[in-house]
Amino acid sequence: MTNDNKLKNTIIDLFEKEEKVIISLDGSWGTGKTYLWKSIIKEESISQKTNVYISFFGKESIAEIKAEI
C-alpha cells in the first residue's frame, strides 16, 4: 500500500467516527492535496456525510479566512 493510500484510508476512517473532526492537509503547492480530498469525498461512504472544504491558498489575513468560513 502506498503512502497516498494509507493517508486516504486514514482520512476515510476519521469520517467513520461519530464525533466531529478537523482535518488539515499541509504540503507544498502541487502535491495533490485538493485532488486527494476530492477523491475522498467522492467515496460512497463519505459522499452522504456533511463536510466543508476551505482553501487557505491566497488568503492574506485572518479576516479573509473568517469570510471564507
All heavy atoms as a GROMACS GRO file, in nm:
protein
  557
    1MET      N    1   0.086  -0.118   0.000
    1MET     CA    2   0.000   0.000   0.000
    1MET      C    3   0.090   0.124   0.000
    1MET      O    4   0.182   0.134   0.079
    1MET     CB    5  -0.091  -0.002   0.123
    1MET     CG    6  -0.186   0.115   0.128
    1MET     SD    7  -0.296   0.116   0.272
    1MET     CE    8  -0.394  -0.028   0.246
    2THR      N    9   0.060   0.217  -0.088
    2THR     CA   10   0.141   0.339  -0.095
    2THR      C   11   0.106   0.433   0.018
    2THR      O   12   0.002   0.420   0.084
    2THR     CB   13   0.118   0.412  -0.229
    2THR    OG1   14  -0.016   0.460  -0.232
    2THR    CG2   15   0.145   0.320  -0.348
    3ASN      N   16   0.193   0.531   0.040
    3ASN     CA   17   0.166   0.632   0.143
    3ASN      C   18   0.038   0.708   0.113
    3ASN      O   19  -0.036   0.745   0.204
    3ASN     CB   20   0.284   0.728   0.157
    3ASN     CG   21   0.399   0.666   0.233
    3ASN    OD1   22   0.381   0.572   0.309
    3ASN    ND2   23   0.518   0.718   0.212
    4ASP      N   24   0.011   0.735  -0.018
    4ASP     CA   25  -0.112   0.804  -0.055
    4ASP      C   26  -0.234   0.724  -0.014
    4ASP      O   27  -0.332   0.779   0.037
    4ASP     CB   28  -0.117   0.831  -0.206
    4ASP     CG   29  -0.021   0.941  -0.248
    4ASP    OD1   30   0.030   1.013  -0.161
    4ASP    OD2   31   0.001   0.955  -0.369
    5ASN      N   32  -0.230   0.593  -0.035
    5ASN     CA   33  -0.343   0.508   0.003
    5ASN      C   34  -0.358   0.500   0.154
    5ASN      O   35  -0.470   0.498   0.206
    5ASN     CB   36  -0.328   0.368  -0.055
    5ASN     CG   37  -0.354   0.364  -0.204
    5ASN    OD1   38  -0.419   0.452  -0.258
    5ASN    ND2   39  -0.302   0.263  -0.270
    6LYS      N   40  -0.246   0.498   0.226
    6LYS     CA   41  -0.253   0.496   0.372
    6LYS      C   42  -0.317   0.624   0.423
    6LYS      O   43  -0.403   0.620   0.512
    6LYS     CB   44  -0.112   0.480   0.431
    6LYS     CG   45  -0.054   0.343   0.417
    6LYS     CD   46   0.085   0.338   0.478
    6LYS     CE   47   0.152   0.204   0.451
    6LYS     NZ   48   0.289   0.201   0.504
    7LEU      N   49  -0.276   0.738   0.368
    7LEU     CA   50  -0.333   0.866   0.408
    7LEU      C   51  -0.483   0.870   0.377
    7LEU      O   52  -0.564   0.909   0.460
    7LEU     CB   53  -0.261   0.982   0.341
    7LEU     CG   54  -0.315   1.122   0.370
    7LEU    CD1   55  -0.314   1.151   0.520
    7LEU    CD2   56  -0.237   1.226   0.293
    8LYS      N   57  -0.518   0.828   0.256
    8LYS     CA   58  -0.659   0.827   0.216
    8LYS      C   59  -0.741   0.739   0.310
    8LYS      O   60  -0.847   0.780   0.357
    8LYS     CB   61  -0.672   0.778   0.072
    8LYS     CG   62  -0.812   0.784   0.017
    8LYS     CD   63  -0.814   0.747  -0.130
    8LYS     CE   64  -0.954   0.755  -0.186
    8LYS     NZ   65  -0.956   0.724  -0.329
    9ASN      N   66  -0.692   0.621   0.341
    9ASN     CA   67  -0.765   0.531   0.431
    9ASN      C   68  -0.774   0.588   0.572
    9ASN      O   69  -0.878   0.573   0.638
    9ASN     CB   70  -0.698   0.393   0.434
    9ASN     CG   71  -0.719   0.317   0.306
    9ASN    OD1   72  -0.814   0.342   0.232
    9ASN    ND2   73  -0.630   0.225   0.277
   10THR      N   74  -0.671   0.656   0.618
   10THR     CA   75  -0.673   0.718   0.750
   10THR      C   76  -0.781   0.826   0.755
   10THR      O   77  -0.858   0.834   0.852
   10THR     CB   78  -0.536   0.779   0.784
   10THR    OG1   79  -0.439   0.675   0.786
   10THR    CG2   80  -0.538   0.849   0.919
   11ILE      N   81  -0.789   0.908   0.652
   11ILE     CA   82  -0.890   1.014   0.648
   11ILE      C   83  -1.030   0.954   0.639
   11ILE      O   84  -1.122   0.999   0.709
   11ILE     CB   85  -0.863   1.111   0.532
   11ILE    CG1   86  -0.733   1.188   0.559
   11ILE    CG2   87  -0.979   1.209   0.514
   11ILE    CD1   88  -0.684   1.272   0.442
   12ILE      N   89  -1.048   0.850   0.559
   12ILE     CA   90  -1.178   0.784   0.549
   12ILE      C   91  -1.219   0.728   0.685
   12ILE      O   92  -1.334   0.739   0.727
   12ILE     CB   93  -1.176   0.676   0.440
   12ILE    CG1   94  -1.170   0.743   0.302
   12ILE    CG2   95  -1.298   0.584   0.451
   12ILE    CD1   96  -1.146   0.648   0.186
   13ASP      N   97  -1.124   0.670   0.758
   13ASP     CA   98  -1.152   0.619   0.893
   13ASP      C   99  -1.200   0.730   0.985
   13ASP      O  100  -1.287   0.708   1.070
   13ASP     CB  101  -1.030   0.551   0.953
   13ASP     CG  102  -0.996   0.418   0.886
   13ASP    OD1  103  -1.084   0.362   0.815
   13ASP    OD2  104  -0.883   0.370   0.905
   14LEU      N  105  -1.145   0.851   0.971
   14LEU     CA  106  -1.190   0.964   1.054
   14LEU      C  107  -1.336   0.997   1.028
   14LEU      O  108  -1.409   1.036   1.119
   14LEU     CB  109  -1.102   1.087   1.028
   14LEU     CG  110  -0.960   1.080   1.083
   14LEU    CD1  111  -0.879   1.199   1.032
   14LEU    CD2  112  -0.959   1.075   1.234
   15PHE      N  113  -1.381   0.982   0.904
   15PHE     CA  114  -1.521   1.010   0.871
   15PHE      C  115  -1.615   0.908   0.935
   15PHE      O  116  -1.734   0.936   0.952
   15PHE     CB  117  -1.542   1.009   0.719
   15PHE     CG  118  -1.521   1.142   0.655
   15PHE    CD1  119  -1.400   1.172   0.596
   15PHE    CD2  120  -1.622   1.236   0.652
   15PHE    CE1  121  -1.380   1.294   0.533
   15PHE    CE2  122  -1.604   1.359   0.591
   15PHE     CZ  123  -1.482   1.387   0.532
   16GLU      N  124  -1.564   0.792   0.968
   16GLU     CA  125  -1.647   0.687   1.028
   16GLU      C  126  -1.677   0.715   1.176
   16GLU      O  127  -1.768   0.657   1.232
   16GLU     CB  128  -1.580   0.551   1.013
   16GLU     CG  129  -1.554   0.510   0.870
   16GLU     CD  130  -1.681   0.500   0.787
   16GLU    OE1  131  -1.785   0.453   0.839
   16GLU    OE2  132  -1.677   0.540   0.669
   17LYS      N  133  -1.600   0.803   1.238
   17LYS     CA  134  -1.620   0.834   1.379
   17LYS      C  135  -1.745   0.919   1.397
   17LYS      O  136  -1.785   0.992   1.309
   17LYS     CB  137  -1.497   0.905   1.434
   17LYS     CG  138  -1.371   0.821   1.430
   17LYS     CD  139  -1.255   0.896   1.489
   17LYS     CE  140  -1.130   0.814   1.482
   17LYS     NZ  141  -1.120   0.711   1.582
   18GLU      N  142  -1.803   0.909   1.513
   18GLU     CA  143  -1.924   0.985   1.544
   18GLU      C  144  -1.895   1.131   1.571
   18GLU      O  145  -1.972   1.218   1.537
   18GLU     CB  146  -1.996   0.923   1.664
   18GLU     CG  147  -2.060   0.789   1.634
   18GLU     CD  148  -2.172   0.799   1.531
   18GLU    OE1  149  -2.253   0.893   1.538
   18GLU    OE2  150  -2.176   0.712   1.443
   19GLU      N  151  -1.781   1.158   1.637
   19GLU     CA  152  -1.751   1.297   1.672
   19GLU      C  153  -1.702   1.374   1.550
   19GLU      O  154  -1.657   1.317   1.452
   19GLU     CB  155  -1.647   1.305   1.785
   19GLU     CG  156  -1.511   1.250   1.751
   19GLU     CD  157  -1.492   1.102   1.780
   19GLU    OE1  158  -1.586   1.034   1.821
   19GLU    OE2  159  -1.381   1.054   1.761
   20LYS      N  160  -1.715   1.504   1.558
   20LYS     CA  161  -1.669   1.591   1.451
   20LYS      C  162  -1.518   1.603   1.457
   20LYS      O  163  -1.459   1.602   1.564
   20LYS     CB  164  -1.735   1.727   1.462
   20LYS     CG  165  -1.884   1.725   1.439
   20LYS     CD  166  -1.944   1.859   1.467
   20LYS     CE  167  -2.090   1.871   1.441
   20LYS     NZ  168  -2.177   1.765   1.475
   21VAL      N  169  -1.456   1.613   1.341
   21VAL     CA  170  -1.310   1.626   1.336
   21VAL      C  171  -1.272   1.738   1.239
   21VAL      O  172  -1.350   1.775   1.151
   21VAL     CB  173  -1.241   1.495   1.291
   21VAL    CG1  174  -1.265   1.386   1.392
   21VAL    CG2  175  -1.286   1.453   1.154
   22ILE      N  176  -1.155   1.791   1.257
   22ILE     CA  177  -1.098   1.887   1.164
   22ILE      C  178  -0.976   1.821   1.103
   22ILE      O  179  -0.890   1.767   1.174
   22ILE     CB  180  -1.057   2.017   1.235
   22ILE    CG1  181  -1.180   2.088   1.290
   22ILE    CG2  182  -0.979   2.108   1.140
   22ILE    CD1  183  -1.149   2.208   1.376
   23ILE      N  184  -0.971   1.822   0.972
   23ILE     CA  185  -0.859   1.763   0.901
   23ILE      C  186  -0.788   1.876   0.826
   23ILE      O  187  -0.850   1.948   0.750
   23ILE     CB  188  -0.908   1.656   0.800
   23ILE    CG1  189  -0.984   1.546   0.873
   23ILE    CG2  190  -0.790   1.601   0.720
   23ILE    CD1  191  -1.060   1.452   0.781
   24SER      N  192  -0.661   1.889   0.851
   24SER     CA  193  -0.581   1.991   0.784
   24SER      C  194  -0.476   1.922   0.700
   24SER      O  195  -0.394   1.845   0.752
   24SER     CB  196  -0.515   2.081   0.889
   24SER     OG  197  -0.427   2.171   0.828
   25LEU      N  198  -0.479   1.946   0.570
   25LEU     CA  199  -0.379   1.891   0.480
   25LEU      C  200  -0.279   2.001   0.448
   25LEU      O  201  -0.316   2.108   0.403
   25LEU     CB  202  -0.444   1.840   0.351
   25LEU     CG  203  -0.547   1.730   0.368
   25LEU    CD1  204  -0.609   1.695   0.233
   25LEU    CD2  205  -0.485   1.607   0.430
   26ASP      N  206  -0.153   1.973   0.473
   26ASP     CA  207  -0.048   2.072   0.453
   26ASP      C  208   0.060   2.012   0.364
   26ASP      O  209   0.091   1.894   0.376
   26ASP     CB  210   0.011   2.110   0.590
   26ASP     CG  211   0.118   2.216   0.581
   26ASP    OD1  212   0.110   2.300   0.488
   26ASP    OD2  213   0.207   2.217   0.665
   27GLY      N  214   0.111   2.091   0.275
   27GLY     CA  215   0.218   2.045   0.189
   27GLY      C  216   0.248   2.148   0.082
   27GLY      O  217   0.177   2.248   0.068
   28SER      N  218   0.351   2.122   0.008
   28SER     CA  219   0.391   2.214  -0.099
   28SER      C  220   0.283   2.223  -0.205
   28SER      O  221   0.202   2.131  -0.223
   28SER     CB  222   0.520   2.164  -0.164
   28SER     OG  223   0.624   2.160  -0.069
   29TRP      N  224   0.285   2.335  -0.277
   29TRP     CA  225   0.191   2.357  -0.385
   29TRP      C  226   0.212   2.249  -0.490
   29TRP      O  227   0.324   2.214  -0.524
   29TRP     CB  228   0.211   2.496  -0.445
   29TRP     CG  229   0.104   2.533  -0.543
   29TRP    CD1  230  -0.015   2.592  -0.514
   29TRP    CD2  231   0.105   2.513  -0.684
   29TRP    NE1  232  -0.088   2.610  -0.628
   29TRP    CE2  233  -0.016   2.562  -0.734
   29TRP    CE3  234   0.196   2.457  -0.772
   29TRP    CZ2  235  -0.049   2.556  -0.869
   29TRP    CZ3  236   0.163   2.452  -0.906
   29TRP    CH2  237   0.042   2.502  -0.952
   30GLY      N  238   0.101   2.195  -0.540
   30GLY     CA  239   0.107   2.099  -0.649
   30GLY      C  240   0.132   1.955  -0.608
   30GLY      O  241   0.160   1.871  -0.693
   31THR      N  242   0.120   1.925  -0.479
   31THR     CA  243   0.147   1.788  -0.434
   31THR      C  244   0.023   1.700  -0.433
   31THR      O  245   0.032   1.582  -0.401
   31THR     CB  246   0.211   1.787  -0.295
   31THR    OG1  247   0.126   1.856  -0.203
   31THR    CG2  248   0.349   1.851  -0.298
   32GLY      N  249  -0.094   1.756  -0.465
   32GLY     CA  250  -0.214   1.675  -0.477
   32GLY      C  251  -0.307   1.676  -0.358
   32GLY      O  252  -0.392   1.588  -0.344
   33LYS      N  253  -0.297   1.775  -0.272
   33LYS     CA  254  -0.384   1.782  -0.155
   33LYS      C  255  -0.530   1.794  -0.194
   33LYS      O  256  -0.614   1.720  -0.142
   33LYS     CB  257  -0.343   1.899  -0.065
   33LYS     CG  258  -0.203   1.889  -0.009
   33LYS     CD  259  -0.163   2.013   0.069
   33LYS     CE  260  -0.160   2.138  -0.015
   33LYS     NZ  261  -0.059   2.144  -0.121
   34THR      N  262  -0.562   1.887  -0.284
   34THR     CA  263  -0.701   1.905  -0.328
   34THR      C  264  -0.749   1.782  -0.404
   34THR      O  265  -0.862   1.736  -0.383
   34THR     CB  266  -0.714   2.031  -0.415
   34THR    OG1  267  -0.673   2.144  -0.338
   34THR    CG2  268  -0.856   2.052  -0.462
   35TYR      N  269  -0.666   1.726  -0.488
   35TYR     CA  270  -0.702   1.604  -0.562
   35TYR      C  271  -0.735   1.491  -0.465
   35TYR      O  272  -0.836   1.422  -0.481
   35TYR     CB  273  -0.586   1.563  -0.654
   35TYR     CG  274  -0.613   1.435  -0.728
   35TYR    CD1  275  -0.687   1.436  -0.846
   35TYR    CD2  276  -0.565   1.314  -0.680
   35TYR    CE1  277  -0.714   1.318  -0.913
   35TYR    CE2  278  -0.592   1.196  -0.746
   35TYR     CZ  279  -0.666   1.198  -0.863
   35TYR     OH  280  -0.693   1.081  -0.928
   36LEU      N  281  -0.652   1.473  -0.363
   36LEU     CA  282  -0.676   1.369  -0.263
   36LEU      C  283  -0.810   1.393  -0.195
   36LEU      O  284  -0.892   1.302  -0.183
   36LEU     CB  285  -0.564   1.368  -0.160
   36LEU     CG  286  -0.585   1.277  -0.040
   36LEU    CD1  287  -0.583   1.131  -0.084
   36LEU    CD2  288  -0.479   1.303   0.067
   37TRP      N  289  -0.834   1.517  -0.150
   37TRP     CA  290  -0.958   1.548  -0.078
   37TRP      C  291  -1.080   1.520  -0.166
   37TRP      O  292  -1.175   1.456  -0.123
   37TRP     CB  293  -0.958   1.693  -0.031
   37TRP     CG  294  -1.080   1.723   0.050
   37TRP    CD1  295  -1.190   1.791   0.012
   37TRP    CD2  296  -1.105   1.678   0.183
   37TRP    NE1  297  -1.283   1.794   0.112
   37TRP    CE2  298  -1.233   1.725   0.219
   37TRP    CE3  299  -1.032   1.603   0.275
   37TRP    CZ2  300  -1.289   1.700   0.343
   37TRP    CZ3  301  -1.090   1.579   0.400
   37TRP    CH2  302  -1.215   1.627   0.432
   38LYS      N  303  -1.075   1.565  -0.290
   38LYS     CA  304  -1.189   1.546  -0.380
   38LYS      C  305  -1.212   1.398  -0.408
   38LYS      O  306  -1.327   1.354  -0.421
   38LYS     CB  307  -1.169   1.624  -0.509
   38LYS     CG  308  -1.187   1.774  -0.488
   38LYS     CD  309  -1.170   1.852  -0.615
   38LYS     CE  310  -1.194   2.000  -0.589
   38LYS     NZ  311  -1.182   2.080  -0.710
   39SER      N  312  -1.106   1.319  -0.415
   39SER     CA  313  -1.124   1.175  -0.437
   39SER      C  314  -1.184   1.108  -0.314
   39SER      O  315  -1.262   1.014  -0.326
   39SER     CB  316  -0.991   1.108  -0.475
   39SER     OG  317  -0.902   1.101  -0.366
   40ILE      N  318  -1.153   1.158  -0.196
   40ILE     CA  319  -1.208   1.101  -0.073
   40ILE      C  320  -1.358   1.130  -0.062
   40ILE      O  321  -1.437   1.041  -0.031
   40ILE     CB  322  -1.134   1.155   0.051
   40ILE    CG1  323  -0.993   1.095   0.055
   40ILE    CG2  324  -1.210   1.125   0.179
   40ILE    CD1  325  -0.902   1.159   0.156
   41ILE      N  326  -1.398   1.255  -0.088
   41ILE     CA  327  -1.540   1.287  -0.068
   41ILE      C  328  -1.629   1.228  -0.177
   41ILE      O  329  -1.750   1.232  -0.165
   41ILE     CB  330  -1.564   1.438  -0.051
   41ILE    CG1  331  -1.520   1.517  -0.174
   41ILE    CG2  332  -1.495   1.490   0.073
   41ILE    CD1  333  -1.559   1.663  -0.169
   42LYS      N  334  -1.570   1.172  -0.282
   42LYS     CA  335  -1.648   1.101  -0.383
   42LYS      C  336  -1.681   0.958  -0.340
   42LYS      O  337  -1.769   0.895  -0.397
   42LYS     CB  338  -1.573   1.097  -0.516
   42LYS     CG  339  -1.571   1.227  -0.588
   42LYS     CD  340  -1.497   1.214  -0.719
   42LYS     CE  341  -1.487   1.347  -0.790
   42LYS     NZ  342  -1.404   1.338  -0.911
   43GLU      N  343  -1.609   0.907  -0.240
   43GLU     CA  344  -1.634   0.772  -0.190
   43GLU      C  345  -1.778   0.761  -0.144
   43GLU      O  346  -1.831   0.851  -0.079
   43GLU     CB  347  -1.541   0.739  -0.073
   43GLU     CG  348  -1.395   0.736  -0.106
   43GLU     CD  349  -1.353   0.607  -0.174
   43GLU    OE1  350  -1.418   0.503  -0.154
   43GLU    OE2  351  -1.254   0.613  -0.249
   44GLU      N  352  -1.844   0.651  -0.178
   44GLU     CA  353  -1.986   0.634  -0.146
   44GLU      C  354  -2.013   0.649   0.003
   44GLU      O  355  -2.111   0.712   0.043
   44GLU     CB  356  -2.034   0.497  -0.195
   44GLU     CG  357  -2.183   0.479  -0.181
   44GLU     CD  358  -2.231   0.351  -0.245
   44GLU    OE1  359  -2.165   0.300  -0.336
   44GLU    OE2  360  -2.336   0.302  -0.202
   45SER      N  361  -1.927   0.593   0.088
   45SER     CA  362  -1.949   0.600   0.232
   45SER      C  363  -1.930   0.742   0.287
   45SER      O  364  -1.979   0.774   0.394
   45SER     CB  365  -1.856   0.504   0.306
   45SER     OG  366  -1.721   0.541   0.286
   46ILE      N  367  -1.862   0.827   0.214
   46ILE     CA  368  -1.832   0.962   0.259
   46ILE      C  369  -1.927   1.064   0.198
   46ILE      O  370  -1.965   1.162   0.260
   46ILE     CB  371  -1.687   1.001   0.224
   46ILE    CG1  372  -1.587   0.900   0.278
   46ILE    CG2  373  -1.654   1.141   0.270
   46ILE    CD1  374  -1.588   0.882   0.426
   47SER      N  375  -1.968   1.042   0.074
   47SER     CA  376  -2.044   1.143   0.000
   47SER      C  377  -2.175   1.183   0.068
   47SER      O  378  -2.225   1.292   0.044
   47SER     CB  379  -2.071   1.095  -0.143
   47SER     OG  380  -2.153   0.980  -0.142
   48GLN      N  381  -2.228   1.098   0.154
   48GLN     CA  382  -2.353   1.128   0.223
   48GLN      C  383  -2.331   1.208   0.351
   48GLN      O  384  -2.426   1.255   0.412
   48GLN     CB  385  -2.427   0.998   0.256
   48GLN     CG  386  -2.457   0.913   0.135
   48GLN     CD  387  -2.542   0.985   0.032
   48GLN    OE1  388  -2.640   1.050   0.069
   48GLN    NE2  389  -2.506   0.976  -0.093
   49LYS      N  390  -2.207   1.224   0.390
   49LYS     CA  391  -2.176   1.295   0.514
   49LYS      C  392  -2.148   1.442   0.486
   49LYS      O  393  -2.102   1.478   0.378
   49LYS     CB  394  -2.056   1.231   0.583
   49LYS     CG  395  -2.084   1.086   0.619
   49LYS     CD  396  -1.977   1.033   0.708
   49LYS     CE  397  -2.008   0.888   0.739
   49LYS     NZ  398  -2.029   0.863   0.877
   50THR      N  399  -2.177   1.526   0.583
   50THR     CA  400  -2.152   1.668   0.568
   50THR      C  401  -2.003   1.697   0.587
   50THR      O  402  -1.941   1.647   0.680
   50THR     CB  403  -2.232   1.747   0.673
   50THR    OG1  404  -2.370   1.718   0.656
   50THR    CG2  405  -2.209   1.896   0.659
   51ASN      N  406  -1.949   1.774   0.495
   51ASN     CA  407  -1.811   1.816   0.509
   51ASN      C  408  -1.796   1.955   0.450
   51ASN      O  409  -1.876   1.998   0.369
   51ASN     CB  410  -1.715   1.716   0.443
   51ASN     CG  411  -1.730   1.713   0.294
   51ASN    OD1  412  -1.678   1.800   0.224
   51ASN    ND2  413  -1.802   1.614   0.241
   52VAL      N  414  -1.695   2.024   0.495
   52VAL     CA  415  -1.667   2.159   0.448
   52VAL      C  416  -1.522   2.163   0.404
   52VAL      O  417  -1.434   2.118   0.476
   52VAL     CB  418  -1.690   2.263   0.560
   52VAL    CG1  419  -1.651   2.402   0.514
   52VAL    CG2  420  -1.834   2.260   0.608
   53TYR      N  421  -1.498   2.219   0.286
   53TYR     CA  422  -1.362   2.234   0.234
   53TYR      C  423  -1.330   2.382   0.226
   53TYR      O  424  -1.405   2.458   0.167
   53TYR     CB  425  -1.353   2.171   0.094
   53TYR     CG  426  -1.225   2.201   0.022
   53TYR    CD1  427  -1.111   2.126   0.046
   53TYR    CD2  428  -1.216   2.307  -0.068
   53TYR    CE1  429  -0.992   2.153  -0.019
   53TYR    CE2  430  -1.097   2.335  -0.134
   53TYR     CZ  431  -0.986   2.257  -0.109
   53TYR     OH  432  -0.869   2.285  -0.173
   54ILE      N  433  -1.222   2.421   0.289
   54ILE     CA  434  -1.179   2.560   0.285
   54ILE      C  435  -1.032   2.562   0.243
   54ILE      O  436  -0.949   2.497   0.306
   54ILE     CB  437  -1.194   2.630   0.421
   54ILE    CG1  438  -1.341   2.629   0.463
   54ILE    CG2  439  -1.141   2.772   0.415
   54ILE    CD1  440  -1.364   2.677   0.604
   55SER      N  441  -1.002   2.636   0.139
   55SER     CA  442  -0.864   2.652   0.096
   55SER      C  443  -0.810   2.783   0.151
   55SER      O  444  -0.876   2.887   0.142
   55SER     CB  445  -0.856   2.653  -0.057
   55SER     OG  446  -0.725   2.683  -0.098
   56PHE      N  447  -0.691   2.777   0.206
   56PHE     CA  448  -0.626   2.897   0.256
   56PHE      C  449  -0.538   2.960   0.149
   56PHE      O  450  -0.475   3.062   0.173
   56PHE     CB  451  -0.541   2.867   0.379
   56PHE     CG  452  -0.623   2.825   0.500
   56PHE    CD1  453  -0.569   2.741   0.595
   56PHE    CD2  454  -0.751   2.870   0.519
   56PHE    CE1  455  -0.641   2.702   0.706
   56PHE    CE2  456  -0.826   2.833   0.629
   56PHE     CZ  457  -0.770   2.748   0.723
   57PHE      N  458  -0.535   2.900   0.031
   57PHE     CA  459  -0.450   2.949  -0.076
   57PHE      C  460  -0.486   3.093  -0.110
   57PHE      O  461  -0.602   3.125  -0.136
   57PHE     CB  462  -0.462   2.861  -0.200
   57PHE     CG  463  -0.373   2.904  -0.313
   57PHE    CD1  464  -0.238   2.878  -0.309
   57PHE    CD2  465  -0.425   2.971  -0.422
   57PHE    CE1  466  -0.154   2.918  -0.411
   57PHE    CE2  467  -0.343   3.012  -0.526
   57PHE     CZ  468  -0.207   2.985  -0.521
   58GLY      N  469  -0.389   3.180  -0.106
   58GLY     CA  470  -0.410   3.320  -0.142
   58GLY      C  471  -0.469   3.406  -0.032
   58GLY      O  472  -0.482   3.527  -0.049
   59LYS      N  473  -0.505   3.345   0.080
   59LYS     CA  474  -0.560   3.424   0.190
   59LYS      C  475  -0.446   3.495   0.261
   59LYS      O  476  -0.344   3.437   0.291
   59LYS     CB  477  -0.634   3.335   0.290
   59LYS     CG  478  -0.742   3.247   0.230
   59LYS     CD  479  -0.855   3.327   0.174
   59LYS     CE  480  -0.970   3.242   0.125
   59LYS     NZ  481  -0.948   3.165   0.006
   60GLU      N  482  -0.463   3.624   0.284
   60GLU     CA  483  -0.356   3.703   0.343
   60GLU      C  484  -0.386   3.751   0.485
   60GLU      O  485  -0.302   3.815   0.546
   60GLU     CB  486  -0.327   3.823   0.252
   60GLU     CG  487  -0.274   3.780   0.117
   60GLU     CD  488  -0.238   3.898   0.028
   60GLU    OE1  489  -0.240   4.012   0.075
   60GLU    OE2  490  -0.205   3.872  -0.089
   61SER      N  491  -0.505   3.719   0.535
   61SER     CA  492  -0.537   3.764   0.671
   61SER      C  493  -0.640   3.670   0.734
   61SER      O  494  -0.709   3.594   0.665
   61SER     CB  495  -0.595   3.906   0.667
   61SER     OG  496  -0.723   3.904   0.606
   62ILE      N  497  -0.649   3.679   0.865
   62ILE     CA  498  -0.749   3.603   0.939
   62ILE      C  499  -0.889   3.645   0.894
   62ILE      O  500  -0.979   3.562   0.884
   62ILE     CB  501  -0.733   3.624   1.091
   62ILE    CG1  502  -0.598   3.570   1.138
   62ILE    CG2  503  -0.847   3.561   1.169
   62ILE    CD1  504  -0.582   3.420   1.128
   63ALA      N  505  -0.908   3.772   0.864
   63ALA     CA  506  -1.039   3.821   0.819
   63ALA      C  507  -1.082   3.751   0.691
   63ALA      O  508  -1.198   3.716   0.674
   63ALA     CB  509  -1.034   3.972   0.800
   64GLU      N  510  -0.989   3.730   0.598
   64GLU     CA  511  -1.022   3.660   0.473
   64GLU      C  512  -1.059   3.515   0.499
   64GLU      O  513  -1.150   3.460   0.436
   64GLU     CB  514  -0.906   3.668   0.375
   64GLU     CG  515  -0.886   3.806   0.316
   64GLU     CD  516  -0.768   3.811   0.218
   64GLU    OE1  517  -0.689   3.715   0.212
   64GLU    OE2  518  -0.757   3.912   0.146
   65ILE      N  519  -0.991   3.451   0.594
   65ILE     CA  520  -1.022   3.312   0.628
   65ILE      C  521  -1.159   3.306   0.694
   65ILE      O  522  -1.241   3.220   0.661
   65ILE     CB  523  -0.913   3.253   0.720
   65ILE    CG1  524  -0.782   3.242   0.641
   65ILE    CG2  525  -0.956   3.118   0.775
   65ILE    CD1  526  -0.661   3.209   0.726
   66LYS      N  527  -1.188   3.398   0.786
   66LYS     CA  528  -1.320   3.401   0.852
   66LYS      C  529  -1.430   3.423   0.751
   66LYS      O  530  -1.537   3.363   0.760
   66LYS     CB  531  -1.324   3.510   0.960
   66LYS     CG  532  -1.245   3.474   1.082
   66LYS     CD  533  -1.253   3.588   1.186
   66LYS     CE  534  -1.178   3.552   1.310
   66LYS     NZ  535  -1.184   3.659   1.412
   67ALA      N  536  -1.407   3.508   0.653
   67ALA     CA  537  -1.507   3.534   0.550
   67ALA      C  538  -1.533   3.406   0.468
   67ALA      O  539  -1.646   3.380   0.428
   67ALA     CB  540  -1.463   3.647   0.458
   68GLU      N  541  -1.429   3.329   0.444
   68GLU     CA  542  -1.443   3.204   0.371
   68GLU      C  543  -1.527   3.103   0.448
   68GLU      O  544  -1.607   3.031   0.392
   68GLU     CB  545  -1.304   3.145   0.343
   68GLU     CG  546  -1.303   3.023   0.257
   68GLU     CD  547  -1.323   3.052   0.110
   68GLU    OE1  548  -1.305   3.167   0.067
   68GLU    OE2  549  -1.356   2.959   0.036
   69ILE      N  550  -1.505   3.100   0.580
   69ILE     CA  551  -1.580   3.007   0.665
   69ILE      C  552  -1.727   3.046   0.667
   69ILE      O  553  -1.815   2.969   0.653
   69ILE     CB  554  -1.523   3.004   0.809
   69ILE    CG1  555  -1.381   2.946   0.805
   69ILE    CG2  556  -1.610   2.927   0.903
   69ILE    CD1  557  -1.303   2.958   0.934
   0.00000   0.00000   0.00000
